[in-house]
Amino acid sequence: MLVERGIQVLNFEVVGDAYAIASNYLRKSGAIADSLVTDERLLAIIMKLFQRGEFNRLRLANKAIARFEAGVLA
């Protein structure tokens, strides 16, 4: 689904898929708690990467995982 936000158009499906991939990996590795609550730090990393032009969901998830594990916000 595309939603217009000013000039920028966000594709929430890509962000949602990337979050699902990254959070699944991080939960299985024990880096984040195994709960249904959204990890705000991981979501912020994914949103920043998306806003910088990364639109491939798998690459977005992999970059977010690397930054999350390194303790980098974006």
Secondary structure as UniProt FT lines:
FT   STRAND          2..5
FT   TURN            6..7
FT   STRAND          8..11
FT   HELIX           12..29
FT   HELIX           40..51
FT   TURN            52..53
FT   HELIX           57..70
//
